[in-house]
Amino acid sequence: MNAPLPIRLTELSHGGGCGCKVAPAILSEILAATPIRGLPKALMVGTETADDAAVYRLNDTQALVATTDFFTPIVDDPWDFGRIAATNALSDIYAMGGKPIFALAIVGMPLEKLPVSVIQRILAGGESVCAEAGIPIAGGHSIDTLEPIYGLVALGLAHPDRIKRNSSAQAGDVLVLGKPLGVGILSAALKKGKLSAEGYQAMIDSTTRLNTPGEALAAMDGVHALTDVTGFGLAGHLLEVCRGSKLAAQVRFADLPVIAEALAWLEQGVATGASERNWKGYGGDVDLPAAAPDWHRKLVTDPQTSGGLLVACAPEAVKGVMAAFEARGFAQARVIGRLSQGAPRLSVL
């Protein structure tokens, strides 16, 4: 009798990772009809600038940072899926300059399709990342769903004076990106059965690396704004900084860090459908050289799952920012551009 074929988690979902996010234009349309009323004075950060997490002042020295993030599988290995989802959720706490304190699990699983042992491995992968971050998963909620879904509600603490919004950048700030781009491209290659073992390991190394430099960056006066690059791609999340800060951005394409195998696949036309949706959602505010090949556009719109921190800092703070990344193992952090006075838009040079 033949052994059963191994379960491929990615075949149970219509998309994967942060590529499942609702497209920017559709999300804006949905939220436009949502009333915002009765906001307490202690709510320091809400939905007004599409920031990474909500922030609520508790007292003069503590603010609560709260976020939630979950998605369908980007990889087939249950352990890796759990690790990636948990790392991605905790990233929003670090992107506000906070320190995680505990998490709650969000679990939706097709119980008729997945053995209990597979679900246990997903949850164990997530728990291992929380243990690395020094926090417990203190509870959660689970339902029976058509597709596998996993993620966290993440809570953290930060000093109210050290909260790093995505809307507080200043003209003249230098832009630093903490992780290389290309995760969405690698996930597309994986689904097509083309990704090498080395490419898969590069994807796992990137997506399971906690954005811990966020805590150190929050303590630097020269760091003015902070966010993380996820499902809307580099262009989408940088545009959020531009719109919130009322500034223009210039990025040098040649300076963008990219996972090597992702670049090779991109040049061969491999990309995600979410990349095209992202472009339609904000492409009118992104300028590319007329002679630029189409894969340049697909790179800056590539959805990043558990992507890197994007820092806007004063020029004199760049050395300290790069040192903070290097000290925590982010050797591929790069200066990629700057912000200037002007209408909120992005120019890729």
Secondary structure, 3 states (H helix, E strand, C coil): CCCCCCCCHHHHCCCCHHHHCCCHHHHHHHHHCCCCCCCCCCEEECCCCCCCCEEEECCCCCEEEEEEEEECCCCCCHHHHHHHHHHHHHHHHHHCCCEEEEEEEEEEECCCCCCHHHHHHHHHHHHHHHHHCCCCEEEEEEEECCCCEEEEEEEEEECHHHCCCCCCCCCCCEEEECCCECHHHHHHHHHCCCCCHHHHHHHHHHHCCCCCHHHHHHCCCCEEEEEECCCCHHHHHHHHHHHHHCCEEEECHHHCCECHHHHHHHHCCCCCHHHHHHHHHHHHHEECCCCCCHHHHHHHCCCCCCCCEEEEECHHHHHHHHHHHHHCCCCCCEEEEEEECCCCCEEEC
